[in-house]
Amino acid sequence: MSRSARDVAASVGTVFASVFDQLAAWRIPVEQLIDGAAEVRPAALDSVVADLVLPRLTEPEPLLVGAGFIADGEIVRGRDVHFAWWLGPLDANPVLGSTTEPTRLDLTTRGYTEYLRDFRALEWYRIPATTRHAHVTGPYVDHLCTCDYILTMTMPVHADDSRMVGVVGADVSVRRLERELLAAFLDVPAPLALVNDEGRVVLSTEPTLQVGQLADPAGPGEPCPGTPLRVLVDPASSGSI
């Protein structure tokens, strides 16, 4: 029996719920380290975060391509912003080539990082800061690390006085998400497209719609539980990219 679009949307929700559950679990020890401390040593923060995220980045067929904690500089000694962030093993890309082990994100080796000076204005930080809830950013091309389309999931981290002091997050590549979900999409007779709340395509079984394009959001579709994503049925392009 073939699946329905609602079944597919539920499958999408399940995949994203697993990532959000992981972020919620990671947030606890990070908040425990921060609570009650006027400042946190970068090395101590890095050690805690590495112990949390590296097992997920090195598991067989990892869903996550990167993960970690991005700290507001007011809690990290001597820093304006601190990226305790690791990348999993990567296929060949223009930034890192091929890697077989996790690598620490080192901003000093990256070009085009000036935009991070105002990181509080970036969607992956700004929306959790405003809503105090988890958020999905993307799809977008990650020029900092993978040079590929990704989705970034972030969740606010708070000090014991309820101040937001950073976000715990994870990146999922669209190509990896396709491997996880494409079979379910293909099991529906009608063409489908997974889109974000702006109608931007994450993955599609409609050949005329590629990742990053805008689909017409006015057509029939099903919301993916716990996410801002929708599965559109018989989607059409909006004419914009």
C-alpha positions as CSV (number, residue, x, y, z in Angstrom):
1,M,0.0,0.0,0.0
2,S,1.4,3.4,-1.0
3,R,1.8,6.1,1.6
4,S,-0.2,9.4,1.9
5,A,1.3,12.9,2.1
6,R,0.2,12.9,5.7
7,D,2.2,9.8,6.4
8,V,5.2,11.4,4.7
9,A,4.8,14.6,6.8
10,A,4.7,12.5,9.9
11,S,7.9,10.8,8.9
12,V,9.6,14.2,8.4
13,G,8.3,15.2,11.8
14,T,9.8,12.1,13.4
15,V,13.3,12.8,11.9
16,F,13.3,16.4,13.1
17,A,11.9,15.4,16.5
18,S,14.9,13.1,17.0
19,V,17.3,16.1,16.4
20,F,15.3,18.4,18.7
21,D,15.3,15.7,21.4
22,Q,19.1,15.5,21.1
23,L,19.5,19.3,21.3
24,A,17.4,19.3,24.5
25,A,19.5,16.6,26.0
26,W,22.7,18.5,25.1
27,R,21.4,21.7,26.5
28,I,21.2,20.3,30.1
29,P,24.9,19.8,30.8
30,V,25.8,23.1,29.0
31,E,23.4,25.0,31.3
32,Q,24.7,23.1,34.3
33,L,28.2,24.3,33.5
34,I,27.1,27.9,33.0
35,D,24.7,28.2,36.0
36,G,26.1,30.2,38.8
37,A,29.4,31.1,37.0
38,A,30.2,34.7,36.2
39,E,32.5,33.4,33.4
40,V,33.3,30.1,31.8
41,R,36.7,29.1,30.6
42,P,36.7,28.4,26.8
43,A,38.6,25.1,27.3
44,A,36.0,23.9,29.9
45,L,33.1,24.7,27.6
46,D,34.8,23.0,24.6
47,S,35.5,19.9,26.6
48,V,31.9,19.5,27.7
49,V,30.5,20.2,24.2
50,A,33.0,17.8,22.5
51,D,32.0,15.0,24.8
52,L,28.4,15.6,23.9
53,V,28.5,16.0,20.1
54,L,31.4,13.8,18.9
55,P,29.6,10.5,19.4
56,R,26.7,11.6,17.2
57,L,29.1,12.9,14.5
58,T,31.0,9.6,14.4
59,E,28.2,7.1,14.5
60,P,27.6,4.9,11.4
61,E,25.7,6.9,8.8
62,P,25.4,10.0,10.9
63,L,22.4,12.2,10.3
64,L,24.3,15.3,11.6
65,V,27.0,16.9,9.6
66,G,27.9,19.4,12.4
67,A,26.9,20.2,15.9
68,G,27.9,22.2,19.0
69,F,27.2,25.3,21.1
70,I,27.6,28.9,20.1
71,A,28.0,31.1,23.2
72,D,27.3,34.8,23.7
73,G,30.6,36.3,24.6
74,E,29.4,37.7,27.9
75,I,29.7,34.3,29.5
76,V,33.0,33.2,27.9
77,R,36.2,34.6,29.3
78,G,38.0,36.9,26.8
79,R,35.6,36.3,23.8
80,D,33.0,38.3,22.0
81,V,31.5,35.1,20.7
82,H,32.6,31.5,21.1
83,F,32.0,28.6,18.7
84,A,32.3,25.3,20.4
85,W,31.4,23.6,17.1
86,W,32.6,20.4,15.4
87,L,32.1,19.0,11.9
88,G,31.7,15.3,11.2
89,P,33.7,13.5,8.5
90,L,33.1,15.2,5.1
91,D,33.1,14.2,1.5
92,A,35.4,16.4,-0.7
93,N,34.4,20.0,-0.6
94,P,36.2,23.3,-1.5
95,V,36.8,24.3,2.2
96,L,38.2,21.2,3.9
97,G,38.6,18.6,1.1
98,S,37.8,15.1,2.4
99,T,38.0,14.3,6.1
100,T,37.8,11.0,7.9
101,E,37.6,12.3,11.5
102,P,35.6,15.1,13.2
103,T,37.2,18.6,12.9
104,R,36.8,21.6,15.2
105,L,35.4,24.7,13.4
106,D,38.3,27.2,13.4
107,L,37.0,30.6,12.3
108,T,40.6,31.9,11.9
109,T,41.1,29.6,8.9
110,R,37.9,30.7,7.2
111,G,37.2,33.6,4.8
112,Y,33.9,35.5,4.7
113,T,33.4,35.4,8.4
114,E,32.7,39.1,8.9
115,Y,29.0,38.5,9.0
116,L,29.4,36.5,12.3
117,R,30.4,39.7,14.1
118,D,26.7,40.5,14.2
119,F,25.7,36.9,14.9
120,R,22.8,37.9,17.1
121,A,21.0,39.2,14.0
122,L,21.4,35.9,12.1
123,E,18.2,33.7,11.9
124,W,19.6,30.7,13.7
125,Y,20.3,32.9,16.8
126,R,17.7,35.7,16.4
127,I,14.6,33.5,16.2
128,P,15.4,31.3,19.3
129,A,16.3,34.5,21.2
130,T,12.9,36.1,20.2
131,T,10.6,33.1,20.7
132,R,12.6,31.2,23.3
133,H,11.9,28.1,21.3
134,A,13.8,25.8,18.9
135,H,14.1,26.8,15.3
136,V,14.9,25.4,11.8
137,T,16.9,27.7,9.5
138,G,17.2,26.8,5.8
139,P,17.7,25.3,3.4
140,Y,20.7,27.5,2.6
141,V,24.2,27.0,1.2
142,D,26.7,26.7,4.1
143,H,29.7,28.7,2.8
144,L,31.4,28.4,6.2
145,C,31.9,24.7,6.3
146,T,30.3,22.3,3.9
147,C,29.7,24.4,0.7
148,D,26.4,22.5,0.4
149,Y,22.8,22.9,1.2
150,I,22.0,22.4,4.9
151,L,19.3,22.9,7.5
152,T,20.4,24.3,10.9
153,M,18.4,23.4,14.0
154,T,19.0,25.6,17.1
155,M,17.7,25.7,20.6
156,P,18.2,28.5,23.2
157,V,20.4,28.0,26.2
158,H,19.7,30.0,29.3
159,A,21.7,30.9,32.4
160,D,20.1,30.4,35.8
161,D,18.7,33.9,35.8
162,S,16.8,33.1,32.5
163,R,19.2,35.2,30.3
164,M,19.8,33.6,26.9
165,V,23.5,32.9,26.7
166,G,23.7,31.0,23.4
167,V,22.3,28.3,21.2
168,V,22.9,24.6,21.0
169,G,22.6,23.4,17.5
170,A,23.1,20.9,14.7
171,D,23.4,20.9,11.0
172,V,21.8,18.3,8.7
173,S,22.8,18.3,5.0
174,V,20.0,18.2,2.5
175,R,21.7,15.3,0.7
176,R,21.8,13.3,3.9
177,L,18.1,14.2,4.6
178,E,17.3,12.9,1.1
179,R,18.8,9.5,1.9
180,E,16.7,9.4,5.1
181,L,13.3,10.5,3.5
182,L,13.3,10.1,-0.3
183,A,12.0,6.5,-0.3
184,A,8.9,7.7,1.7
185,F,8.4,10.6,-0.8
186,L,8.7,8.2,-3.7
187,D,6.1,5.9,-2.2
188,V,3.4,8.5,-2.8
189,P,2.0,8.4,-6.4
190,A,1.7,12.2,-6.7
191,P,4.8,14.4,-6.8
192,L,5.7,15.9,-3.5
193,A,8.0,18.7,-2.2
194,L,9.2,19.4,1.3
195,V,9.3,23.2,1.8
196,N,10.1,25.6,4.6
197,D,7.6,28.3,5.8
198,E,8.7,30.5,2.9
199,G,8.0,27.8,0.4
200,R,11.7,27.2,-0.3
201,V,12.3,23.6,-1.4
202,V,14.2,21.2,0.8
203,L,13.7,18.1,-1.3
204,S,11.2,17.2,-4.1
205,T,10.0,14.4,-6.3
206,E,8.8,17.0,-8.8
207,P,11.6,17.2,-11.4
208,T,11.1,20.9,-12.1
209,L,11.6,21.8,-8.5
210,Q,15.2,21.8,-7.2
211,V,16.5,22.4,-3.7
212,G,16.5,26.1,-2.9
213,Q,13.9,27.1,-5.4
214,L,10.6,28.6,-4.3
215,A,7.5,26.5,-4.7
216,D,4.0,27.9,-4.9
217,P,2.8,27.5,-1.3
218,A,-0.9,27.9,-2.2
219,G,-1.4,24.3,-3.2
220,P,-2.5,21.4,-1.0
221,G,-0.1,20.1,1.6
222,E,0.4,18.6,5.0
223,P,2.3,20.2,8.0
224,C,5.2,18.3,9.4
225,P,4.5,17.9,13.1
226,G,6.8,19.9,15.4
227,T,8.5,21.8,12.5
228,P,7.8,24.8,10.3
229,L,8.0,22.5,7.2
230,R,5.2,21.3,4.9
231,V,4.8,18.6,2.4
232,L,3.2,20.0,-0.8
233,V,1.2,17.8,-3.1
234,D,1.6,18.3,-6.9
235,P,3.8,21.3,-6.2
236,A,4.5,24.0,-8.8
237,S,7.3,26.6,-9.0
238,S,6.5,30.1,-7.9
239,G,8.8,31.4,-10.6
240,S,11.4,32.6,-8.3
241,I,14.8,31.3,-7.1
